Amino acid sequence: MNKANEYTHRPQLTDAGLSAAHPATAVDEYGEIRRGRVAAERALTVYLDKQEIVTLMTLGTRPEMLVLGWLHNQRLIKTIDQVKAVQVDWETESAAVTTFDGIPDLQQKTARKTVTTGCGQGTVFGDLMEDLDKIELPQCTHRQSGIYALLKNLSSYNEVYQRAGAVHGCALCRGAEILLFIEDVGRHNAVDAIAGNMLLDDIHGRDKLFYTTGRLTSEMVIKVAQMGIPLLLSRSGATQMGVELAQRIGVTLIARAKGKHFLIYNGAENISFDAIPPVRYQSNQKKPVEHAKS
């Protein structure tokens, strides 16, 4: 009998989160000693049913959620009921994941991989790239005023960045409400940790939007789409493949979102323009800048 199907459960999880920053000294441009903090960076090797899968470089603040989310976003696990335990041990820099019934074709799934732009270590395993067209996202309308309110709220959530720098932040949001905010040394880690929280707590993405401080790359679009979230928002820019995949999958993609400015690369029809800023003129134009129709 499949134990995972007998009941809905929460797997056994360690609570091995560590501090996000370490004390450090530096010498500034005046030759003076400055005391501050730097972001942590720790190696964590993931073992799935005793098979080594990947080594992640992470802050280490939410390692269990990171591991669950990474495995889910790689489609190595589909539901939380498959997972018996996640045991993180920093002495051995390892995370041991045990499933109830094993993972079918695990060797085959991990044999093929695509290295992405995820801060030098992003990887997509298996045939995920070929199955993108199977993803179905809900149609959701978001208000321009809500995006502005969210951006304002997010300004107070980058605690680690303010103390130590060198991290990216990601947030799961409903309208202007921030449900989860996680920082890590790589934006892919932060999105995976949020995916782990969603998996563990059975949070759906259909009425949510996802914010990141990092680039809107193909990897980010794929992961957010797999989490069932129809809108991806960033203060940074987008890549060509990120835009193309957003168009292919149906992700509303908004880049360069700061203050009252943003650029919608896909899904403008899903934004209600209810807070258009005053008409502005560009120096090389005689006519007002044209607004998109909502």
C-alpha positions in Angstrom: 0.0 0.0 0.0 1.2 3.5 -0.8 1.7 5.1 2.6 1.6 8.6 1.1 -2.0 8.1 0.0 -3.3 7.0 3.4 -3.5 10.5 4.8 -2.4 14.0 4.2 0.7 14.7 6.3 3.5 17.0 7.0 6.9 15.4 6.6 9.4 15.3 9.4 11.5 18.4 9.0 14.6 19.6 10.9 14.7 23.3 11.9 18.2 24.0 10.8 18.0 27.7 9.8 21.1 29.7 10.4 21.9 33.4 10.6 21.8 35.3 7.3 24.8 37.6 8.0 28.2 37.4 9.6 30.3 40.2 11.3 33.2 41.4 9.1 35.7 44.2 8.9 36.9 46.1 5.9 39.0 49.1 5.0 37.3 52.0 3.3 38.6 54.5 0.7 40.0 56.6 3.5 42.1 53.8 4.9 39.9 53.5 7.9 38.6 50.3 9.4 34.9 49.8 9.1 32.9 47.1 11.0 29.8 45.7 9.4 28.2 42.4 8.2 28.4 40.3 5.1 25.9 37.8 3.7 26.4 34.2 4.6 27.1 31.7 1.8 26.9 28.0 2.6 27.1 24.8 0.5 24.2 22.4 0.9 24.3 19.1 -0.9 20.9 17.5 -1.5 20.5 13.7 -1.4 17.2 12.2 -2.6 16.7 8.7 -1.3 20.5 8.5 -0.7 21.3 9.6 -4.3 23.3 12.9 -4.6 21.3 15.3 -6.7 22.8 18.8 -6.5 24.8 21.2 -4.3 23.1 24.6 -3.6 24.9 27.7 -2.4 22.6 29.4 0.0 22.3 31.8 3.0 21.0 28.8 4.9 18.1 30.6 6.7 15.4 28.3 5.4 17.1 25.2 4.1 14.2 22.7 4.4 11.9 25.0 2.4 14.6 25.5 -0.2 15.1 21.8 -0.7 11.4 21.0 -0.9 10.8 23.9 -3.4 13.9 23.0 -5.5 12.8 19.4 -5.8 9.2 20.4 -6.6 10.3 23.0 -9.2 12.5 20.3 -10.8 9.5 18.0 -10.9 11.3 15.4 -8.9 8.5 15.5 -6.4 4.9 16.4 -7.2 3.1 16.5 -3.9 4.1 16.8 -0.2 2.6 13.4 0.5 5.6 11.8 -1.3 8.0 13.2 1.2 8.7 11.3 4.4 11.4 13.5 5.8 13.9 16.3 5.1 16.9 16.2 7.5 19.5 19.1 7.2 22.9 18.6 8.9 25.2 21.6 8.6 28.2 19.6 10.0 28.1 17.5 6.8 26.6 20.3 4.7 23.9 18.0 3.6 20.1 17.7 3.2 18.8 14.1 3.2 15.4 13.8 1.7 13.5 10.5 2.1 10.4 9.6 0.2 7.8 6.9 0.9 8.0 5.0 -2.4 11.1 6.4 -4.2 11.1 8.5 -7.4 10.4 6.7 -10.6 13.1 7.0 -13.3 15.2 9.3 -11.0 18.5 8.4 -12.8 16.9 9.3 -16.2 15.4 12.5 -14.9 18.7 13.8 -13.5 20.8 12.7 -16.4 19.6 15.5 -18.7 20.1 19.1 -17.5 20.1 22.6 -18.8 22.4 25.1 -17.1 20.6 28.4 -16.7 21.6 32.0 -15.8 20.6 31.4 -12.1 23.6 33.3 -10.7 26.0 30.8 -12.2 24.4 27.6 -10.8 20.9 27.4 -12.0 19.9 24.0 -13.5 16.8 22.6 -15.1 16.6 18.8 -15.1 14.8 16.3 -17.4 12.3 17.1 -20.1 10.8 20.1 -18.4 11.7 22.5 -21.3 9.7 20.3 -23.6 6.6 20.2 -21.4 6.0 23.9 -20.9 3.0 23.9 -23.2 1.2 21.7 -20.7 1.2 24.5 -18.1 -2.2 26.2 -17.8 -2.4 29.5 -15.9 -5.5 31.3 -14.8 -6.5 34.7 -16.3 -6.3 37.3 -13.5 -6.6 41.1 -13.7 -4.4 43.2 -11.5 -4.9 47.0 -10.9 -2.1 49.4 -11.6 -2.8 51.1 -8.3 -2.4 47.7 -6.5 1.1 47.3 -8.1 2.1 50.7 -6.9 0.9 49.9 -3.4 2.8 46.6 -3.4 6.0 48.3 -4.5 5.7 50.7 -1.7 5.1 47.9 0.8 8.1 45.9 -0.4 10.5 48.7 0.4 10.6 47.7 4.0 11.1 44.0 3.5 14.7 43.7 2.4 16.2 43.3 5.9 19.2 41.2 5.0 20.1 43.4 1.9 20.0 46.5 4.1 22.3 44.9 6.7 24.7 43.0 4.5 23.9 43.4 0.8 24.8 40.6 -1.7 21.3 39.0 -1.7 18.2 38.8 -3.8 14.6 39.0 -2.5 11.4 37.3 -3.6 7.9 37.7 -2.4 4.6 35.9 -2.8 1.8 38.5 -2.9 -1.9 38.8 -3.1 -2.7 42.2 -4.4 -0.7 44.7 -2.3 -0.4 42.1 0.6 2.9 40.4 1.0 2.3 36.8 2.1 5.9 35.6 2.1 9.3 37.4 1.6 12.5 35.4 1.4 16.1 36.6 0.7 19.0 34.5 -0.5 22.3 34.8 -2.3 20.6 33.6 -5.5 17.2 34.6 -6.8 16.5 31.0 -7.8 17.0 30.0 -4.1 14.6 32.5 -2.9 11.9 31.4 -5.4 12.5 27.8 -4.6 12.1 28.5 -0.8 8.8 30.2 -1.4 7.8 27.2 -3.6 8.7 24.9 -0.7 6.4 26.9 1.7 3.6 26.8 -0.8 4.0 23.0 -1.2 4.1 22.4 2.5 1.2 24.6 3.4 -0.9 23.8 0.3 -1.0 27.4 -0.9 -2.2 27.8 -4.5 -0.9 30.5 -6.8 -3.9 31.3 -9.0 -4.8 34.6 -7.4 -1.2 35.6 -6.5 1.6 37.5 -8.1 5.3 37.0 -7.6 7.9 39.7 -7.0 11.7 39.4 -7.4 14.6 41.8 -7.2 16.4 39.8 -9.9 16.4 39.5 -13.6 13.3 38.0 -15.4 15.1 35.1 -17.0 13.7 31.9 -18.5 14.4 30.1 -15.3 12.3 32.6 -13.3 9.4 32.4 -15.7 9.4 28.6 -15.7 9.5 28.3 -11.9 6.8 30.8 -11.3 4.6 29.2 -14.0 5.1 25.8 -12.3 3.9 27.3 -9.1 0.7 28.3 -10.8 1.3 32.1 -10.4 0.1 34.1 -13.5 2.0 37.4 -12.9 5.8 37.9 -12.4 7.1 41.4 -11.4 10.6 42.7 -11.0 12.5 45.9 -10.3 15.1 44.5 -12.7 15.1 43.8 -16.5 14.0 40.9 -18.6 15.9 38.6 -20.9 14.9 37.7 -24.5 14.1 34.1 -23.5 12.3 35.2 -20.4 10.0 37.3 -22.6 9.5 34.6 -25.2 8.7 32.0 -22.6 6.3 34.3 -20.8 4.5 34.8 -24.1 4.5 31.1 -24.8 3.2 30.1 -21.4 0.9 33.1 -20.7 2.8 34.7 -17.8 2.1 38.4 -17.3 5.7 39.8 -17.2 6.4 43.2 -15.7 10.0 44.5 -15.5 11.7 47.7 -14.3 9.0 48.2 -11.7 10.1 51.1 -9.4 8.1 53.9 -8.0 5.5 54.8 -10.7 7.3 53.2 -13.6 7.1 49.7 -15.1 7.4 47.9 -18.4 4.9 45.2 -19.3 6.5 42.7 -21.8 3.6 40.3 -21.8 0.0 40.4 -20.6 -0.8 44.1 -20.7 -4.5 43.1 -21.2 -4.4 41.7 -17.7 -3.6 45.1 -16.1 -6.3 47.6 -15.2 -4.7 51.0 -15.8 -6.5 52.8 -13.0 -3.6 55.0 -11.7 -2.0 56.3 -14.9 0.6 59.1 -13.9 0.1 62.6 -15.2 0.8 63.0 -19.0 4.5 63.5 -19.5 6.5 64.8 -22.5 9.9 63.4 -23.6 12.5 65.9 -24.7 12.7 64.5 -28.3 8.9 64.4 -28.7 6.3 67.1 -29.3 3.4 64.8 -28.5 2.5 63.2 -25.2 3.7 59.7 -24.6 1.0 57.3 -25.7 -0.7 55.1 -23.1 -1.7 51.5 -23.7 -5.3 50.8 -23.5 -6.5 48.7 -20.5 
